[in-house]
Amino acid sequence: MSFYLVKFLHLIFALSLLGGTLYSFLAVNSKKFKFRFMNIHLLIFSVFAAITGTFLIYPAHFTFQTPWIQAAYLLLSIFVAAIMGIIFFGNREKKFLLRALYFILFFVLMLIVHDAVVKGTFLL
């Protein structure tokens, strides 16, 4: 695959991940919200975003020791662990906690996007 195709797929998966997390945050109170279905899709989007992001590291002349790439992997692993926790231990009756968790997860994704755009970590 060419570099631009992988980059395009990475952007599609990342935007789907952002949009899905925001949708989950807004739709938690809805009775028609497919709780498990949406969380499984968020998990799939995050895995594919990580895979395509990994394929972009060396062609873009970065390494795995780059601080913002390490921060992105750390934050994405926190995101995946939280989504897996929601899938396996989530309780729809605790809607306030789910909304708070989805908001935090959206904030984590925004930190990853910030790091990728400015090519530095949010800590520096």
CNS distance restraints for C-alpha pairs under 8 A (distance, minus, plus):
assign (resid   1 and name CA) (resid   5 and name CA) 6.52 0.50 0.50
assign (resid   1 and name CA) (resid   6 and name CA) 6.80 0.50 0.50
assign (resid   2 and name CA) (resid   6 and name CA) 6.46 0.50 0.50
assign (resid   3 and name CA) (resid   7 and name CA) 6.13 0.50 0.50
assign (resid   3 and name CA) (resid  56 and name CA) 7.14 0.50 0.50
assign (resid   3 and name CA) (resid  59 and name CA) 7.16 0.50 0.50
assign (resid   4 and name CA) (resid   8 and name CA) 5.98 0.50 0.50
assign (resid   5 and name CA) (resid   9 and name CA) 6.18 0.50 0.50
assign (resid   6 and name CA) (resid  10 and name CA) 6.04 0.50 0.50
assign (resid   6 and name CA) (resid  52 and name CA) 6.07 0.50 0.50
assign (resid   6 and name CA) (resid  55 and name CA) 7.36 0.50 0.50
assign (resid   6 and name CA) (resid  56 and name CA) 7.14 0.50 0.50
assign (resid   7 and name CA) (resid  11 and name CA) 6.23 0.50 0.50
assign (resid   7 and name CA) (resid  52 and name CA) 7.31 0.50 0.50
assign (resid   7 and name CA) (resid  53 and name CA) 7.79 0.50 0.50
assign (resid   7 and name CA) (resid  56 and name CA) 6.92 0.50 0.50
assign (resid   8 and name CA) (resid  12 and name CA) 6.24 0.50 0.50
assign (resid   9 and name CA) (resid  13 and name CA) 6.15 0.50 0.50
assign (resid   9 and name CA) (resid  49 and name CA) 7.98 0.50 0.50
assign (resid   9 and name CA) (resid  52 and name CA) 7.04 0.50 0.50
assign (resid  10 and name CA) (resid  14 and name CA) 6.00 0.50 0.50
assign (resid  10 and name CA) (resid  48 and name CA) 7.63 0.50 0.50
assign (resid  10 and name CA) (resid  49 and name CA) 5.36 0.50 0.50
assign (resid  10 and name CA) (resid  52 and name CA) 5.29 0.50 0.50
assign (resid  10 and name CA) (resid  53 and name CA) 6.20 0.50 0.50
assign (resid  11 and name CA) (resid  15 and name CA) 5.94 0.50 0.50
assign (resid  11 and name CA) (resid  49 and name CA) 7.84 0.50 0.50
assign (resid  12 and name CA) (resid  16 and name CA) 6.02 0.50 0.50
assign (resid  13 and name CA) (resid  17 and name CA) 6.06 0.50 0.50
assign (resid  13 and name CA) (resid  45 and name CA) 5.47 0.50 0.50
assign (resid  13 and name CA) (resid  46 and name CA) 7.27 0.50 0.50
assign (resid  13 and name CA) (resid  48 and name CA) 6.62 0.50 0.50
assign (resid  13 and name CA) (resid  49 and name CA) 5.25 0.50 0.50
assign (resid  14 and name CA) (resid  18 and name CA) 6.25 0.50 0.50
assign (resid  14 and name CA) (resid  45 and name CA) 7.19 0.50 0.50
assign (resid  14 and name CA) (resid  46 and name CA) 7.34 0.50 0.50
assign (resid  14 and name CA) (resid  49 and name CA) 5.73 0.50 0.50
assign (resid  15 and name CA) (resid  19 and name CA) 5.99 0.50 0.50
assign (resid  16 and name CA) (resid  20 and name CA) 5.79 0.50 0.50
assign (resid  16 and name CA) (resid  45 and name CA) 6.83 0.50 0.50
assign (resid  17 and name CA) (resid  21 and name CA) 6.09 0.50 0.50
assign (resid  17 and name CA) (resid  42 and name CA) 5.91 0.50 0.50
assign (resid  17 and name CA) (resid  45 and name CA) 5.68 0.50 0.50
assign (resid  17 and name CA) (resid  46 and name CA) 6.43 0.50 0.50
assign (resid  18 and name CA) (resid  22 and name CA) 6.24 0.50 0.50
assign (resid  18 and name CA) (resid 106 and name CA) 6.72 0.50 0.50
assign (resid  18 and name CA) (resid 109 and name CA) 6.80 0.50 0.50
assign (resid  19 and name CA) (resid  23 and name CA) 5.99 0.50 0.50
assign (resid  20 and name CA) (resid  24 and name CA) 6.04 0.50 0.50
assign (resid  20 and name CA) (resid  38 and name CA) 7.41 0.50 0.50
assign (resid  20 and name CA) (resid  42 and name CA) 6.49 0.50 0.50
assign (resid  21 and name CA) (resid  25 and name CA) 6.19 0.50 0.50
assign (resid  21 and name CA) (resid  42 and name CA) 7.19 0.50 0.50
assign (resid  21 and name CA) (resid 102 and name CA) 6.36 0.50 0.50
assign (resid  21 and name CA) (resid 105 and name CA) 7.27 0.50 0.50
assign (resid  21 and name CA) (resid 106 and name CA) 5.99 0.50 0.50
assign (resid  22 and name CA) (resid  26 and name CA) 6.28 0.50 0.50
assign (resid  22 and name CA) (resid 102 and name CA) 7.39 0.50 0.50
assign (resid  22 and name CA) (resid 103 and name CA) 7.59 0.50 0.50
assign (resid  22 and name CA) (resid 106 and name CA) 6.54 0.50 0.50
assign (resid  23 and name CA) (resid  27 and name CA) 5.89 0.50 0.50
assign (resid  24 and name CA) (resid  28 and name CA) 5.84 0.50 0.50
assign (resid  24 and name CA) (resid  38 and name CA) 7.34 0.50 0.50
assign (resid  24 and name CA) (resid 102 and name CA) 6.82 0.50 0.50
assign (resid  25 and name CA) (resid  98 and name CA) 7.70 0.50 0.50
assign (resid  25 and name CA) (resid  99 and name CA) 5.28 0.50 0.50
assign (resid  25 and name CA) (resid 100 and name CA) 7.95 0.50 0.50
assign (resid  25 and name CA) (resid 102 and name CA) 5.14 0.50 0.50
assign (resid  25 and name CA) (resid 103 and name CA) 6.22 0.50 0.50
assign (resid  26 and name CA) (resid  99 and name CA) 7.67 0.50 0.50
assign (resid  27 and name CA) (resid  33 and name CA) 6.12 0.50 0.50
assign (resid  28 and name CA) (resid  33 and name CA) 6.49 0.50 0.50
assign (resid  28 and name CA) (resid  35 and name CA) 7.78 0.50 0.50
assign (resid  28 and name CA) (resid  95 and name CA) 6.55 0.50 0.50
assign (resid  28 and name CA) (resid  98 and name CA) 7.29 0.50 0.50
assign (resid  28 and name CA) (resid  99 and name CA) 6.64 0.50 0.50
assign (resid  29 and name CA) (resid  33 and name CA) 7.71 0.50 0.50
assign (resid  29 and name CA) (resid  95 and name CA) 6.64 0.50 0.50
assign (resid  34 and name CA) (resid  38 and name CA) 6.04 0.50 0.50
assign (resid  35 and name CA) (resid  39 and name CA) 6.40 0.50 0.50
assign (resid  35 and name CA) (resid  92 and name CA) 7.86 0.50 0.50
assign (resid  36 and name CA) (resid  40 and name CA) 6.14 0.50 0.50
assign (resid  36 and name CA) (resid  87 and name CA) 6.14 0.50 0.50
assign (resid  37 and name CA) (resid  41 and name CA) 6.38 0.50 0.50
assign (resid  38 and name CA) (resid  42 and name CA) 6.22 0.50 0.50
assign (resid  39 and name CA) (resid  43 and name CA) 6.23 0.50 0.50
assign (resid  39 and name CA) (resid  83 and name CA) 6.45 0.50 0.50
assign (resid  39 and name CA) (resid  86 and name CA) 7.59 0.50 0.50
assign (resid  39 and name CA) (resid  87 and name CA) 6.40 0.50 0.50
assign (resid  40 and name CA) (resid  44 and name CA) 6.27 0.50 0.50
assign (resid  40 and name CA) (resid  87 and name CA) 7.35 0.50 0.50
assign (resid  41 and name CA) (resid  45 and name CA) 6.07 0.50 0.50
assign (resid  42 and name CA) (resid  46 and name CA) 6.11 0.50 0.50
assign (resid  42 and name CA) (resid  83 and name CA) 7.51 0.50 0.50
assign (resid  43 and name CA) (resid  47 and name CA) 6.28 0.50 0.50
assign (resid  43 and name CA) (resid  80 and name CA) 6.35 0.50 0.50
assign (resid  43 and name CA) (resid  83 and name CA) 6.60 0.50 0.50
assign (resid  43 and name CA) (resid  84 and name CA) 7.51 0.50 0.50
assign (resid  44 and name CA) (resid  48 and name CA) 6.25 0.50 0.50
assign (resid  45 and name CA) (resid  49 and name CA) 5.97 0.50 0.50
assign (resid  46 and name CA) (resid  50 and name CA) 6.13 0.50 0.50
assign (resid  46 and name CA) (resid  76 and name CA) 7.42 0.50 0.50
assign (resid  46 and name CA) (resid  80 and name CA) 7.05 0.50 0.50
assign (resid  47 and name CA) (resid  51 and name CA) 6.22 0.50 0.50
assign (resid  48 and name CA) (resid  52 and name CA) 6.08 0.50 0.50
assign (resid  49 and name CA) (resid  53 and name CA) 5.90 0.50 0.50
assign (resid  50 and name CA) (resid  54 and name CA) 6.05 0.50 0.50
assign (resid  50 and name CA) (resid  73 and name CA) 7.77 0.50 0.50
assign (resid  50 and name CA) (resid  76 and name CA) 7.82 0.50 0.50
assign (resid  51 and name CA) (resid  55 and name CA) 6.44 0.50 0.50
assign (resid  52 and name CA) (resid  56 and name CA) 6.44 0.50 0.50
assign (resid  53 and name CA) (resid  57 and name CA) 6.63 0.50 0.50
assign (resid  55 and name CA) (resid  59 and name CA) 7.68 0.50 0.50
assign (resid  56 and name CA) (resid  60 and name CA) 6.03 0.50 0.50
assign (resid  57 and name CA) (resid  61 and name CA) 6.57 0.50 0.50
assign (resid  57 and name CA) (resid  62 and name CA) 5.27 0.50 0.50
assign (resid  57 and name CA) (resid  63 and name CA) 6.22 0.50 0.50
assign (resid  57 and name CA) (resid  64 and name CA) 7.40 0.50 0.50
assign (resid  58 and name CA) (resid  62 and name CA) 5.42 0.50 0.50
assign (resid  58 and name CA) (resid  63 and name CA) 6.27 0.50 0.50
assign (resid  62 and name CA) (resid  66 and name CA) 6.72 0.50 0.50
assign (resid  64 and name CA) (resid  69 and name CA) 6.44 0.50 0.50
assign (resid  64 and name CA) (resid  70 and name CA) 6.63 0.50 0.50
assign (resid  65 and name CA) (resid  69 and name CA) 7.35 0.50 0.50
assign (resid  65 and name CA) (resid  70 and name CA) 6.66 0.50 0.50
assign (resid  66 and name CA) (resid  70 and name CA) 6.34 0.50 0.50
assign (resid  67 and name CA) (resid  71 and name CA) 6.15 0.50 0.50
assign (resid  67 and name CA) (resid 120 and name CA) 6.80 0.50 0.50
assign (resid  67 and name CA) (resid 121 and name CA) 6.46 0.50 0.50
assign (resid  68 and name CA) (resid  72 and name CA) 6.07 0.50 0.50
assign (resid  68 and name CA) (resid 115 and name CA) 5.68 0.50 0.50
assign (resid  68 and name CA) (resid 116 and name CA) 6.94 0.50 0.50
assign (resid  68 and name CA) (resid 119 and name CA) 6.25 0.50 0.50
assign (resid  68 and name CA) (resid 120 and name CA) 4.98 0.50 0.50
assign (resid  68 and name CA) (resid 121 and name CA) 4.72 0.50 0.50
assign (resid  69 and name CA) (resid  73 and name CA) 6.30 0.50 0.50
assign (resid  69 and name CA) (resid 116 and name CA) 7.76 0.50 0.50
assign (resid  70 and name CA) (resid  74 and name CA) 6.19 0.50 0.50
assign (resid  71 and name CA) (resid  75 and name CA) 6.05 0.50 0.50
assign (resid  71 and name CA) (resid 112 and name CA) 7.57 0.50 0.50
assign (resid  71 and name CA) (resid 115 and name CA) 7.97 0.50 0.50
assign (resid  71 and name CA) (resid 121 and name CA) 6.65 0.50 0.50
assign (resid  72 and name CA) (resid  76 and name CA) 5.92 0.50 0.50
assign (resid  72 and name CA) (resid 112 and name CA) 5.32 0.50 0.50
assign (resid  72 and name CA) (resid 115 and name CA) 7.39 0.50 0.50
assign (resid  73 and name CA) (resid  77 and name CA) 6.02 0.50 0.50
assign (resid  74 and name CA) (resid  78 and name CA) 6.35 0.50 0.50
assign (resid  75 and name CA) (resid  79 and name CA) 6.20 0.50 0.50
assign (resid  75 and name CA) (resid 108 and name CA) 6.47 0.50 0.50
assign (resid  75 and name CA) (resid 109 and name CA) 7.67 0.50 0.50
assign (resid  75 and name CA) (resid 112 and name CA) 7.02 0.50 0.50
assign (resid  76 and name CA) (resid  80 and name CA) 6.13 0.50 0.50
assign (resid  76 and name CA) (resid 108 and name CA) 7.97 0.50 0.50
assign (resid  76 and name CA) (resid 109 and name CA) 7.63 0.50 0.50
assign (resid  76 and name CA) (resid 112 and name CA) 7.87 0.50 0.50
assign (resid  77 and name CA) (resid  81 and name CA) 6.08 0.50 0.50
assign (resid  78 and name CA) (resid  82 and name CA) 6.15 0.50 0.50
assign (resid  79 and name CA) (resid  83 and name CA) 6.21 0.50 0.50
assign (resid  79 and name CA) (resid 105 and name CA) 6.21 0.50 0.50
assign (resid  79 and name CA) (resid 108 and name CA) 7.32 0.50 0.50
assign (resid  79 and name CA) (resid 109 and name CA) 7.97 0.50 0.50
assign (resid  80 and name CA) (resid  84 and name CA) 6.09 0.50 0.50
assign (resid  81 and name CA) (resid  85 and name CA) 6.12 0.50 0.50
assign (resid  82 and name CA) (resid  86 and name CA) 6.19 0.50 0.50
assign (resid  83 and name CA) (resid  87 and name CA) 6.16 0.50 0.50
assign (resid  84 and name CA) (resid  88 and name CA) 6.14 0.50 0.50
assign (resid  85 and name CA) (resid  89 and name CA) 5.44 0.50 0.50
assign (resid  85 and name CA) (resid  90 and name CA) 6.62 0.50 0.50
assign (resid  86 and name CA) (resid  90 and name CA) 4.18 0.50 0.50
assign (resid  86 and name CA) (resid  91 and name CA) 7.76 0.50 0.50
assign (resid  90 and name CA) (resid  98 and name CA) 7.97 0.50 0.50
assign (resid  91 and name CA) (resid  95 and name CA) 7.98 0.50 0.50
assign (resid  92 and name CA) (resid  98 and name CA) 7.63 0.50 0.50
assign (resid  94 and name CA) (resid  98 and name CA) 6.42 0.50 0.50
assign (resid  95 and name CA) (resid  99 and name CA) 6.06 0.50 0.50
assign (resid  96 and name CA) (resid 100 and name CA) 6.20 0.50 0.50
assign (resid  97 and name CA) (resid 101 and name CA) 6.08 0.50 0.50
assign (resid  98 and name CA) (resid 102 and name CA) 6.08 0.50 0.50
assign (resid  99 and name CA) (resid 103 and name CA) 6.13 0.50 0.50
assign (resid 100 and name CA) (resid 104 and name CA) 6.22 0.50 0.50
assign (resid 101 and name CA) (resid 105 and name CA) 6.10 0.50 0.50
assign (resid 102 and name CA) (resid 106 and name CA) 6.07 0.50 0.50
assign (resid 103 and name CA) (resid 107 and name CA) 6.22 0.50 0.50
assign (resid 104 and name CA) (resid 108 and name CA) 6.19 0.50 0.50
assign (resid 105 and name CA) (resid 109 and name CA) 6.28 0.50 0.50
assign (resid 106 and name CA) (resid 110 and name CA) 6.22 0.50 0.50
assign (resid 107 and name CA) (resid 111 and name CA) 6.31 0.50 0.50
assign (resid 108 and name CA) (resid 112 and name CA) 6.48 0.50 0.50
assign (resid 109 and name CA) (resid 113 and name CA) 6.31 0.50 0.50
assign (resid 110 and name CA) (resid 114 and name CA) 6.05 0.50 0.50
assign (resid 111 and name CA) (resid 115 and name CA) 6.14 0.50 0.50
assign (resid 111 and name CA) (resid 122 and name CA) 6.91 0.50 0.50
assign (resid 112 and name CA) (resid 116 and name CA) 6.24 0.50 0.50
assign (resid 113 and name CA) (resid 117 and name CA) 6.16 0.50 0.50
assign (resid 114 and name CA) (resid 118 and name CA) 6.18 0.50 0.50
assign (resid 114 and name CA) (resid 121 and name CA) 7.99 0.50 0.50
assign (resid 114 and name CA) (resid 122 and name CA) 7.43 0.50 0.50
assign (resid 115 and name CA) (resid 119 and name CA) 5.43 0.50 0.50
assign (resid 115 and name CA) (resid 120 and name CA) 5.17 0.50 0.50
assign (resid 115 and name CA) (resid 121 and name CA) 5.12 0.50 0.50
assign (resid 115 and name CA) (resid 122 and name CA) 6.33 0.50 0.50
assign (resid 116 and name CA) (resid 120 and name CA) 7.16 0.50 0.50
assign (resid 120 and name CA) (resid 124 and name CA) 7.03 0.50 0.50
